[in-house]
Amino acid sequence: MAYLGVSGGLKLSDKIKNMSSDDFSEYSRQKDPFKTSFSIEKSTALPELSLEVGAGKSWKVGRQKLNAMVAANFSNEYVLYEDAYTSLMNAQGVIRERFNYNQYLYETTLTTLGQISYSLRDNDMLSYNIMYVNNTEDIYRKRDGMDAEGKDLIGSNSIYHIYSLLNNQLTGKHQFFGRLFTDWQFSYGRTTSDEPDRRQVMFEKNNDGSLSLFKLNQQETMRYFGELFEDEWNGELKAKYNLNKSDTPDFIRVGVSLRDKSRDFYSANFYYDVKNIYPTVTDVYDMDGYLNSENLMNGSITIDKNSQRRNKYYADAKIAAGFINFEYYPIKNLLISGGVRYEHSKHSVDYWTDGGSPEKAKLDANDFFPALSLKYTLNGSRNLRLSVSRTITRPSFLEMAPFEYQELYGGITSRGFADIKNGYNTNIDLRYEYFNKEGDMFSLGAYYKHLEDAIENILEYSGSLIQSFRNVDKGVAAGVELEVRKKLTKELKVDFNASYIYTHISLPEGGTYTDRSRALQGASPYLINMDVNYAPKFRNEREGSFSLVYNVQGPRISSVGIGGVNNVMEETFHSLDFVGTYSLNSRMKLKFQAKNLINQKQKFSQKVADTGKKETVEYYKKGLSLGIGFSMDF
């Protein structure tokens, strides 16, 4: 069932979750508390698939119409990281941990949609929508390297992630008195993110070449369980009044919205004390001979359940907003649109410190977001646009919660920052557009952004390397973007997009950041995308669509260095994909895809502070991916 993304009951039971550490130790001596083995099974991968099915129907009910639609999609993908490498460098340029590894990743995505809509009158409609999404990641990583103490190690790591979303939405659209239009929506969504039964075993290489269990501090052989539940309620009501009866009427719109989101996160570590067993290790994939229930029950192995308060947090976000906007044509060729939005927001995270003391991170704000846009039509096919706006970037719960997470022994630790603030942007955009009847398009734009308290991913050294988040006081981002769509023949077209991006962050002297001046974290100086599509038509409703998609992303800062640690740079990356579809008839379609045809090595580097020499700290290749698919509509 793992092929279909079904976990098979890996989650931690409520009985074990509520046990104290002492009660669990006694329980584990009487009964194996877990359903899985540490051993790794090898098997031949089944083909990648993409399956789609959909159906829809309409019924007339008097003068009204009832519509129904359902759709489902399942896809999977294998990703192989071969001859990969990762390391952690401190402020002095010393590699503290380094591991070569091979990683095998299997992903599944299941999406289902349903909709029922009922038309009351021409401009009155009620609609109910439901969507369910389930994503899984099944990962095995075998590592070979050295930890911060200089121990020569082999690691076996099994990781499983389950992400799900169930969203329900009820919407309505209505017309009153000819010119008054209202629409509203109410939705509830439940998101879950589970990491059930992550398993790790570390082996030490002895001087004679043999292997033994690594027993540094009784935390190298372990299991981890993490559970996240998030509930979100949304409601919005908008009313638009047309000021005249033209084909493109001037109008004014007002509205209110409410959003309430809460999160509950729990995690527990189970550390195996293996100091009393001395197995002969000949196969790092087969551990059933010693990591088994027999050694648990006779006391040779004990398990320490670690579920301290600091391993969980609760978060809540509430946003109430009101807005007014308009569209106005002072002359036929000029459209002026604008408005202002007011938001009252309250964010909080309840957490516990490493010492077990309760703390609360708060982020409350009252903000106005004005926006103004001008669109001047030079003729029927050419537009000139100018827009000015103020926007916000709010930190996620993950960025606010100072909860430490380390996926692998010797790997980097991530931690949120309780004092993180909202980021604000002032945006100016200017764009020229050209369209023609054949579907060709040319667009050239320029933009400028003033950044205030931008949120960045940082890397600091505090005994070990920690990845966290910080605000930077001020910065700028500016750039130009070219977009071209050209139909070369009836069946052949090209889409091209290129961006040049300039970003600059200035930091005060004497601060914690390693650099006083640099680019914005995550921003590449250039991006290029190109899509060549050939879409021939054949007899008997048969047609094809074959696309070659090329992308290049320029070098960018992956993590910002703090306290003498230099920035981690992600180097330029090129990708090339092929996607083809062939319609057998109006209802059935075949799909073929080949991803990552270039198969370039993704590299990350850091400069050594004393010498300025660039060192590669991480690299991997995802490998070529091939897949076939089938879809049917009813």
C-alpha positions as CSV (number, residue, x, y, z in Angstrom):
1,M,0.0,0.0,0.0
2,A,3.0,2.3,0.3
3,Y,3.0,2.5,-3.5
4,L,-0.4,4.3,-3.2
5,G,0.7,6.6,-0.4
6,V,-1.0,4.7,2.4
7,S,1.0,4.8,5.7
8,G,-0.3,1.5,7.2
9,G,-0.8,2.6,10.8
10,L,2.6,4.1,11.5
11,K,1.3,6.9,13.8
12,L,2.0,6.9,17.5
13,S,-1.0,5.5,19.5
14,D,-2.7,7.8,22.1
15,K,-1.9,5.2,24.8
16,I,1.9,5.5,24.2
17,K,1.6,9.3,23.7
18,N,0.1,9.8,27.1
19,M,2.5,7.5,29.0
20,S,5.2,8.9,31.3
21,S,8.8,7.9,30.6
22,D,8.9,5.4,33.4
23,D,5.6,3.8,32.4
24,F,6.8,3.5,28.8
25,S,10.1,1.8,29.9
26,E,8.1,-0.8,31.8
27,Y,5.6,-1.2,28.9
28,S,8.3,-1.7,26.3
29,R,9.7,-4.6,28.3
30,Q,6.4,-6.4,28.1
31,K,5.4,-5.6,24.5
32,D,7.0,-4.3,21.4
33,P,5.7,-0.7,21.2
34,F,6.4,-0.2,17.5
35,K,5.1,-2.0,14.4
36,T,8.2,-1.5,12.2
37,S,11.7,-2.8,12.1
38,F,15.0,-0.9,11.7
39,S,16.0,-3.1,8.9
40,I,15.9,-2.0,5.3
41,E,14.4,-4.0,2.5
42,K,15.5,-3.7,-1.1
43,S,13.0,-4.0,-4.0
44,T,12.6,-3.1,-7.6
45,A,10.8,0.2,-8.2
46,L,7.4,0.0,-10.0
47,P,6.8,2.4,-12.9
48,E,5.9,6.1,-12.3
49,L,2.3,6.7,-13.1
50,S,-0.1,9.6,-13.5
51,L,-3.8,8.7,-13.5
52,E,-6.7,11.1,-13.9
53,V,-10.4,10.6,-13.9
54,G,-13.2,13.2,-14.0
55,A,-17.0,13.4,-14.5
56,G,-19.5,16.2,-14.7
57,K,-23.2,16.6,-15.4
58,S,-25.8,19.4,-15.5
59,W,-29.6,19.2,-14.9
60,K,-32.3,21.7,-15.5
61,V,-34.6,22.3,-12.5
62,G,-37.4,24.5,-13.9
63,R,-35.6,27.7,-15.0
64,Q,-32.6,26.9,-12.8
65,K,-29.6,24.7,-13.4
66,L,-27.9,22.2,-11.1
67,N,-24.3,21.3,-11.9
68,A,-22.1,18.6,-10.4
69,M,-18.4,17.7,-11.0
70,V,-15.9,15.3,-9.5
71,A,-12.3,14.7,-10.4
72,A,-9.4,12.7,-9.0
73,N,-5.7,12.5,-9.8
74,F,-2.9,10.2,-8.6
75,S,0.7,10.6,-9.5
76,N,4.0,9.3,-8.1
77,E,7.7,10.0,-8.6
78,Y,11.1,8.4,-7.7
79,V,14.0,10.7,-7.0
80,L,17.5,9.3,-6.6
81,Y,20.3,11.3,-5.0
82,E,23.5,9.5,-5.8
83,D,27.0,10.4,-4.7
84,A,25.7,13.4,-2.7
85,Y,27.6,15.3,0.0
86,T,26.8,17.6,2.9
87,S,28.9,19.3,5.5
88,L,28.7,22.0,8.2
89,M,31.4,24.7,8.4
90,N,32.0,26.9,11.4
91,A,33.1,30.6,11.5
92,Q,36.8,29.6,11.3
93,G,36.2,27.6,8.1
94,V,36.6,24.2,9.8
95,I,34.4,21.4,8.5
96,R,32.6,20.1,11.7
97,E,30.6,17.4,10.2
98,R,30.7,15.8,6.7
99,F,28.8,13.0,5.1
100,N,28.6,11.4,1.7
101,Y,25.3,9.8,1.1
102,N,22.9,8.1,-1.3
103,Q,19.2,9.0,-0.9
104,Y,16.1,7.2,-2.3
105,L,12.9,9.2,-2.3
106,Y,9.4,8.0,-3.3
107,E,6.7,10.6,-3.5
108,T,2.9,10.3,-4.1
109,T,0.2,12.9,-4.7
110,L,-3.5,12.2,-4.5
111,T,-5.9,15.0,-5.3
112,T,-9.7,14.8,-5.3
113,L,-12.2,17.5,-6.1
114,G,-15.9,17.8,-5.9
115,Q,-18.3,20.7,-6.7
116,I,-22.1,21.2,-6.7
117,S,-23.5,24.5,-7.9
118,Y,-27.1,25.7,-8.2
119,S,-28.1,28.7,-10.4
120,L,-31.0,30.5,-8.9
121,R,-31.2,33.3,-11.6
122,D,-28.9,34.5,-14.3
123,N,-26.6,36.3,-11.7
124,D,-27.4,34.3,-8.6
125,M,-25.6,31.1,-7.7
126,L,-24.8,28.9,-4.8
127,S,-21.8,26.5,-4.9
128,Y,-20.2,24.0,-2.5
129,N,-16.6,22.8,-3.2
130,I,-14.7,20.1,-1.5
131,M,-11.0,19.3,-2.0
132,Y,-8.8,16.6,-0.5
133,V,-5.0,16.4,-1.1
134,N,-2.7,13.7,0.3
135,N,1.1,13.8,-0.3
136,T,3.6,11.3,1.0
137,E,7.4,11.2,1.0
138,D,9.2,7.9,1.8
139,I,12.9,8.5,2.2
140,Y,15.9,6.3,2.9
141,R,19.3,7.8,3.3
142,K,22.6,5.9,3.8
143,R,25.4,8.1,5.0
144,D,29.1,7.6,5.3
145,G,31.3,10.3,7.0
146,M,32.6,12.0,10.1
147,D,31.0,13.8,13.0
148,A,32.2,16.8,15.0
149,E,34.2,14.5,17.3
150,G,36.1,13.0,14.4
151,K,34.3,9.6,14.6
152,D,34.1,7.7,11.4
153,L,30.5,6.7,11.0
154,I,27.8,5.0,8.8
155,G,24.2,6.1,9.2
156,S,21.0,4.4,8.3
157,N,18.0,6.8,8.2
158,S,14.4,6.1,7.3
159,I,12.0,9.1,7.1
160,Y,8.3,9.2,6.2
161,H,6.2,12.3,5.8
162,I,2.5,12.5,5.3
163,Y,0.8,15.8,4.4
164,S,-2.9,16.2,4.0
165,L,-5.5,18.9,3.3
166,L,-9.3,18.7,3.5
167,N,-11.0,22.0,2.5
168,N,-14.7,22.7,2.4
169,Q,-16.0,26.0,0.8
170,L,-19.5,27.4,0.4
171,T,-19.8,30.4,-1.9
172,G,-22.6,32.5,-3.2
173,K,-23.1,35.2,-5.9
174,H,-26.2,37.5,-6.1
175,Q,-27.5,40.5,-7.9
176,F,-29.9,43.2,-6.5
177,F,-31.6,46.2,-8.2
178,G,-29.7,45.7,-11.4
179,R,-26.4,47.3,-10.4
180,L,-25.6,45.8,-7.0
181,F,-23.6,42.6,-6.9
182,T,-22.6,40.6,-3.8
183,D,-20.5,37.6,-3.4
184,W,-19.5,35.7,-0.2
185,Q,-17.6,32.7,0.8
186,F,-17.1,30.6,3.9
187,S,-14.6,27.8,4.3
188,Y,-13.1,25.4,6.8
189,G,-9.9,23.5,6.2
190,R,-7.9,20.9,8.2
191,T,-4.2,20.5,7.4
192,T,-2.1,17.7,8.9
193,S,1.6,17.1,8.7
194,D,2.9,13.9,10.2
195,E,6.3,12.3,10.5
196,P,5.5,8.9,11.9
197,D,8.3,6.6,13.0
198,R,11.5,8.3,11.7
199,R,14.2,5.7,12.4
200,Q,18.0,6.1,12.8
201,V,20.8,3.8,13.5
202,M,24.5,4.9,13.6
203,F,27.4,2.6,13.2
204,E,31.1,3.3,14.1
205,K,34.0,2.1,11.9
206,N,36.6,0.5,14.1
207,N,40.4,0.5,13.6
208,D,40.3,-3.1,12.3
209,G,37.7,-2.2,9.7
210,S,34.8,-3.8,11.5
211,L,31.6,-2.1,12.5
212,S,29.9,-1.6,15.8
213,L,26.9,0.3,17.1
214,F,27.8,3.9,17.8
215,K,27.2,4.6,21.6
216,L,28.3,8.2,22.2
217,N,25.4,9.5,24.3
218,Q,22.6,6.9,23.8
219,Q,20.8,9.1,21.2
220,E,22.2,7.7,18.0
221,T,19.8,4.7,17.7
222,M,16.4,6.3,18.0
223,R,12.8,6.8,16.7
224,Y,11.0,10.1,16.3
225,F,7.3,10.9,15.9
226,G,5.9,14.3,15.0
227,E,2.3,15.3,14.5
228,L,0.9,18.7,13.4
229,F,-2.8,19.6,13.1
230,E,-3.9,23.0,11.7
231,D,-7.5,24.2,11.5
232,E,-8.4,27.3,9.5
233,W,-11.7,29.2,9.2
234,N,-12.2,31.9,6.5
235,G,-15.2,34.1,5.7
236,E,-15.5,37.0,3.3
237,L,-18.4,39.2,2.1
238,K,-18.0,41.7,-0.8
239,A,-20.5,44.1,-2.4
240,K,-20.0,45.8,-5.8
241,Y,-22.1,48.7,-7.1
242,N,-21.8,49.6,-10.8
243,L,-22.0,53.4,-11.3
244,N,-23.2,53.1,-14.9
245,K,-24.4,50.6,-17.5
246,S,-21.6,50.6,-20.0
247,D,-19.9,47.4,-21.1
248,T,-17.0,48.2,-18.8
249,P,-18.8,50.0,-16.0
250,D,-17.2,52.1,-13.3
251,F,-17.8,50.6,-9.9
252,I,-17.1,50.8,-6.2
253,R,-16.6,47.7,-4.0
254,V,-16.5,47.2,-0.2
255,G,-15.9,44.1,1.8
256,V,-14.9,42.5,5.0
257,S,-13.0,39.2,5.8
258,L,-12.2,37.1,8.8
259,R,-9.5,34.5,9.1
260,D,-8.8,32.2,12.2
261,K,-6.0,29.6,12.1
262,S,-4.8,27.5,14.9
263,R,-2.0,24.9,15.1
264,D,-1.2,22.1,17.5
265,F,2.2,20.4,17.3
266,Y,3.5,17.5,19.3
267,S,6.7,15.4,19.0
268,A,8.4,12.6,20.9
269,N,11.9,11.0,20.7
270,F,12.5,7.4,21.7
271,Y,16.2,6.8,22.4
272,Y,17.5,3.2,22.5
273,D,20.1,2.4,25.1
274,V,22.2,-0.2,23.4
275,K,25.3,-0.1,25.6
276,N,24.8,-3.7,26.8
277,I,24.7,-5.4,23.4
278,Y,27.8,-6.0,21.2
279,P,26.5,-7.5,17.9
280,T,28.7,-8.5,15.0
281,V,27.6,-6.1,12.3
282,T,28.0,-7.5,8.8
283,D,25.1,-5.8,7.0
284,V,24.0,-2.3,7.9
285,Y,20.6,-3.0,6.2
286,D,19.8,-6.0,8.4
287,M,19.4,-5.1,12.1
288,D,16.7,-7.6,13.2
289,G,19.2,-9.9,14.8
290,Y,19.9,-7.4,17.7
291,L,17.5,-4.5,17.5
292,N,14.5,-6.7,18.3
293,S,11.7,-7.3,20.8
294,E,13.7,-10.2,22.5
295,N,16.5,-7.8,23.6
296,L,13.8,-5.3,24.8
297,M,12.0,-7.9,26.9
298,N,15.2,-9.4,28.5
299,G,16.5,-5.9,29.4
300,S,19.5,-5.9,27.1
301,I,18.0,-2.8,25.3
302,T,16.0,-0.1,27.0
303,I,14.1,2.8,25.4
304,D,13.9,6.3,26.9
305,K,10.8,8.2,25.9
306,N,11.6,11.9,25.6
307,S,8.5,14.0,25.2
308,Q,9.3,17.1,27.1
309,R,7.2,20.2,26.9
310,R,9.8,22.0,24.7
311,N,9.0,19.4,22.1
312,K,5.5,20.9,21.4
313,Y,3.9,24.2,20.7
314,Y,0.5,25.8,20.1
315,A,0.0,28.6,17.6
316,D,-2.9,30.9,16.7
317,A,-3.5,33.6,14.0
318,K,-6.5,35.9,13.7
319,I,-6.9,38.5,10.9
320,A,-9.9,40.8,10.5
321,A,-9.9,43.0,7.5
322,G,-12.1,45.6,5.7
323,F,-11.5,47.1,2.3
324,I,-12.8,49.5,-0.3
325,N,-11.7,49.7,-3.9
326,F,-12.9,51.1,-7.2
327,E,-12.5,51.1,-11.0
328,Y,-13.0,54.4,-12.9
329,Y,-12.7,55.4,-16.6
330,P,-12.1,59.2,-16.7
331,I,-11.7,58.8,-20.5
332,K,-12.3,55.8,-22.7
333,N,-8.6,54.6,-22.9
334,L,-7.7,55.2,-19.2
335,L,-8.6,52.9,-16.4
336,I,-7.9,54.1,-12.8
337,S,-8.3,51.4,-10.1
338,G,-7.3,51.7,-6.5
339,G,-8.3,51.2,-2.9
340,V,-7.2,50.6,0.7
341,R,-7.3,47.6,2.9
342,Y,-7.2,47.7,6.7
343,E,-6.1,44.6,8.6
344,H,-6.1,43.9,12.4
345,S,-3.9,40.9,13.0
346,K,-3.0,38.9,16.1
347,H,-0.4,36.1,16.0
348,S,0.8,34.0,19.0
349,V,2.9,31.0,19.7
350,D,2.8,29.2,23.1
351,Y,6.0,27.3,23.7
352,W,8.4,26.1,26.4
353,T,12.0,26.9,26.8
354,D,14.8,24.3,27.0
355,G,14.4,24.5,30.8
356,G,10.7,23.9,30.6
357,S,9.4,27.4,31.4
358,P,6.3,28.5,29.5
359,E,6.7,31.4,27.1
360,K,4.5,33.2,24.6
361,A,5.6,34.9,21.3
362,K,3.2,37.6,20.2
363,L,2.9,39.6,17.0
364,D,0.0,42.1,16.8
365,A,-0.5,44.7,14.2
366,N,-2.9,47.2,12.7
367,D,-2.0,48.0,9.1
368,F,-3.3,49.9,6.1
369,F,-2.5,48.7,2.6
370,P,-3.2,51.3,-0.1
371,A,-3.0,50.5,-3.8
372,L,-3.3,52.5,-7.0
373,S,-3.1,51.3,-10.6
374,L,-3.3,53.0,-14.0
375,K,-3.9,51.3,-17.3
376,Y,-3.7,53.3,-20.5
377,T,-4.8,51.6,-23.7
378,L,-2.7,53.0,-26.6
379,N,-4.9,51.1,-29.1
380,G,-6.8,47.9,-29.1
381,S,-3.7,45.7,-28.7
382,R,-1.2,47.9,-26.6
383,N,-1.4,48.7,-22.9
384,L,0.7,50.7,-20.6
385,R,0.4,49.9,-16.9
386,L,1.6,51.7,-13.7
387,S,0.9,50.4,-10.2
388,V,1.9,51.4,-6.7
389,S,1.0,49.4,-3.6
390,R,2.0,48.4,0.0
391,T,2.1,44.8,0.9
392,I,3.0,42.6,3.9
393,T,5.0,39.4,4.4
394,R,3.9,37.7,7.7
395,P,6.2,35.1,9.3
396,S,4.8,31.5,9.4
397,F,4.3,29.6,12.6
398,L,7.4,27.6,11.8
399,E,9.4,30.9,11.6
400,M,8.0,32.1,15.0
401,A,8.2,29.0,17.1
402,P,11.6,28.4,18.8
403,F,11.3,24.7,18.5
404,E,14.5,22.8,17.6
405,Y,14.3,20.2,14.9
406,Q,17.2,18.0,13.7
407,E,16.3,15.3,11.1
408,L,19.7,13.5,11.1
409,Y,22.5,13.0,13.5
410,G,25.3,15.3,12.4
411,G,22.9,17.4,10.4
412,I,21.8,21.0,10.8
413,T,19.4,22.0,13.5
414,S,16.5,24.4,12.6
415,R,14.8,26.7,15.1
416,G,12.3,29.5,14.8
417,F,12.8,33.0,16.3
418,A,10.3,34.3,18.8
419,D,11.1,37.9,18.1
420,I,10.5,37.8,14.4
421,K,8.4,40.7,12.9
422,N,6.2,41.3,9.9
423,G,8.0,42.4,6.7
424,Y,6.6,45.3,4.6
425,N,7.1,46.1,1.0
426,T,6.4,49.3,-1.0
427,N,6.0,48.3,-4.6
428,I,6.2,50.3,-7.9
429,D,5.6,48.5,-11.2
430,L,5.6,49.8,-14.8
431,R,4.7,47.5,-17.7
432,Y,4.2,47.7,-21.5
433,E,2.0,45.0,-23.1
434,Y,1.3,44.1,-26.7
435,F,-1.2,41.4,-27.9
436,N,-2.5,40.4,-31.3
437,K,-5.3,38.2,-32.6
438,E,-3.0,35.3,-33.3
439,G,-2.2,34.9,-29.6
440,D,1.2,36.5,-29.7
441,M,2.3,38.6,-26.7
442,F,5.1,41.0,-25.8
443,S,5.6,42.4,-22.4
444,L,8.4,44.5,-20.9
445,G,8.2,45.6,-17.3
446,A,10.3,47.2,-14.6
447,Y,9.7,47.3,-10.8
448,Y,11.1,48.7,-7.6
449,K,10.5,47.5,-4.1
450,H,11.5,49.1,-0.8
451,L,11.8,46.4,1.8
452,E,11.3,47.0,5.5
453,D,12.0,44.2,8.1
454,A,12.4,41.5,5.3
455,I,12.4,38.0,6.7
456,E,15.5,35.9,5.9
457,N,16.8,32.4,6.5
458,I,20.0,32.7,8.6
459,L,22.8,30.4,9.7
460,E,24.5,30.9,13.1
461,Y,27.1,29.0,15.1
462,S,26.3,28.4,18.8
463,G,28.2,25.3,19.8
464,S,26.6,23.8,16.7
465,L,25.2,25.2,13.4
466,I,21.6,26.4,13.7
467,Q,19.4,27.5,10.9
468,S,16.9,30.2,11.9
469,F,15.2,33.4,10.8
470,R,15.7,37.1,11.3
471,N,14.5,40.5,10.0
472,V,16.7,42.9,8.2
473,D,15.9,46.6,8.7
474,K,15.9,47.9,5.2
475,G,16.6,46.8,1.6
476,V,15.7,47.4,-2.0
477,A,14.8,45.1,-4.9
478,A,14.6,46.3,-8.5
479,G,14.5,44.6,-11.8
480,V,13.3,44.3,-15.4
481,E,11.3,41.5,-16.9
482,L,10.8,40.5,-20.5
483,E,8.0,38.1,-21.6
484,V,7.4,37.0,-25.2
485,R,4.8,34.5,-26.6
486,K,5.1,33.8,-30.3
487,K,3.2,31.5,-32.5
488,L,5.7,30.5,-35.2
489,T,3.2,28.2,-37.1
490,K,-0.3,27.0,-36.5
491,E,1.1,24.1,-34.5
492,L,4.4,25.5,-33.0
493,K,4.7,28.3,-30.4
494,V,7.4,29.6,-28.1
495,D,7.1,31.2,-24.6
496,F,10.1,33.1,-23.3
497,N,10.5,34.9,-20.0
498,A,13.7,36.5,-18.6
499,S,14.2,38.6,-15.5
500,Y,17.2,40.6,-14.2
501,I,16.9,41.3,-10.5
502,Y,19.0,43.6,-8.3
503,T,18.7,43.4,-4.5
504,H,20.7,45.2,-1.9
505,I,20.7,44.9,1.9
506,S,22.7,47.4,4.1
507,L,23.3,46.4,7.7
508,P,24.7,48.5,10.6
509,E,28.3,48.2,11.6
510,G,28.9,46.2,14.7
511,G,25.8,44.0,14.3
512,T,25.6,40.2,14.4
513,Y,25.6,39.7,10.6
514,T,28.9,38.6,9.0
515,D,28.4,40.9,5.9
516,R,27.5,44.6,6.1
517,S,26.3,44.7,2.6
518,R,24.9,41.9,0.3
519,A,22.0,40.7,-1.8
520,L,18.7,39.6,-0.3
521,Q,18.6,36.0,0.8
522,G,16.8,33.8,-1.8
523,A,17.0,36.3,-4.6
524,S,18.7,35.3,-7.9
525,P,20.2,38.0,-10.1
526,Y,18.6,36.5,-13.2
527,L,16.0,34.0,-14.2
528,I,15.3,32.5,-17.6
529,N,12.4,30.3,-18.6
530,M,11.6,29.0,-22.1
531,D,8.8,26.7,-23.3
532,V,8.7,25.3,-26.9
533,N,5.4,23.6,-27.7
534,Y,4.4,21.6,-30.7
535,A,0.6,20.7,-30.9
536,P,-0.3,18.8,-34.0
537,K,-3.8,17.6,-34.8
538,F,-4.6,14.3,-36.3
539,R,-7.7,12.5,-37.7
540,N,-10.6,11.3,-35.5
541,E,-10.3,13.8,-32.7
542,R,-6.7,12.8,-32.1
543,E,-4.2,15.5,-31.2
544,G,-0.9,15.9,-29.4
545,S,1.0,18.4,-27.3
546,F,4.7,18.1,-26.9
547,S,6.7,20.7,-24.8
548,L,10.4,21.2,-24.1
549,V,10.8,23.4,-21.0
550,Y,14.1,25.0,-20.0
551,N,14.9,27.0,-16.9
552,V,18.0,28.6,-15.5
553,Q,18.2,30.1,-12.0
554,G,21.2,32.4,-11.2
555,P,23.3,32.1,-8.0
556,R,21.7,33.2,-4.8
557,I,22.2,33.2,-1.0
558,S,20.6,30.1,0.5
559,S,21.3,31.0,4.1
560,V,22.7,34.3,5.6
561,G,25.7,34.0,7.8
562,I,25.7,35.4,11.4
563,G,28.5,35.7,14.0
564,G,31.3,35.2,11.6
565,V,29.7,32.3,9.7
566,N,29.8,33.1,6.0
567,N,26.7,33.0,3.7
568,V,25.8,29.7,2.0
569,M,25.6,30.3,-1.7
570,E,23.4,28.2,-4.0
571,E,25.1,28.1,-7.4
572,T,23.6,28.5,-10.9
573,F,21.3,25.7,-11.9
574,H,19.9,24.6,-15.3
575,S,17.0,22.3,-15.9
576,L,15.3,20.8,-18.9
577,D,12.1,18.8,-19.0
578,F,10.0,17.2,-21.7
579,V,6.2,16.8,-21.3
580,G,4.0,15.1,-24.0
581,T,0.3,14.3,-24.2
582,Y,-1.6,12.4,-26.9
583,S,-5.4,12.5,-27.0
584,L,-6.8,9.2,-28.2
585,N,-10.3,10.7,-28.4
586,S,-12.3,13.5,-26.7
587,R,-12.3,11.6,-23.4
588,M,-9.0,9.6,-23.1
589,K,-5.5,11.0,-23.0
590,L,-2.0,9.5,-22.6
591,K,0.8,11.5,-21.0
592,F,4.6,11.0,-21.0
593,Q,7.2,13.1,-19.2
594,A,10.9,13.1,-18.8
595,K,12.2,15.4,-16.0
596,N,15.7,16.7,-15.4
597,L,17.2,15.8,-18.7
598,I,20.4,17.8,-18.0
599,N,20.8,16.2,-14.6
600,Q,23.1,18.9,-13.4
601,K,24.7,18.7,-9.9
602,Q,23.1,21.2,-7.5
603,K,26.0,22.8,-5.5
604,F,26.1,25.0,-2.3
605,S,29.3,26.7,-1.2
606,Q,30.8,28.9,1.5
607,K,33.8,31.2,1.8
608,V,36.4,30.5,4.5
609,A,36.6,33.7,6.5
610,D,40.4,33.8,6.9
611,T,41.5,32.9,3.3
612,G,38.5,33.9,1.2
613,K,38.6,30.4,-0.5
614,K,35.3,29.0,-1.6
615,E,34.5,25.5,-0.2
616,T,31.7,23.3,-1.5
617,V,29.6,22.4,1.6
618,E,26.8,20.4,-0.2
619,Y,26.0,18.9,-3.5
620,Y,23.6,16.4,-5.0
621,K,22.0,15.2,-8.3
622,K,18.4,14.3,-8.5
623,G,18.7,12.0,-11.5
624,L,16.6,11.6,-14.6
625,S,12.9,10.9,-14.0
626,L,10.6,9.2,-16.6
627,G,6.8,8.7,-16.2
628,I,3.7,7.7,-18.1
629,G,0.1,8.7,-17.4
630,F,-3.5,8.2,-18.4
631,S,-6.6,10.3,-17.9
632,M,-10.3,9.8,-18.7
633,D,-13.2,12.2,-18.6
634,F,-16.9,11.1,-18.3
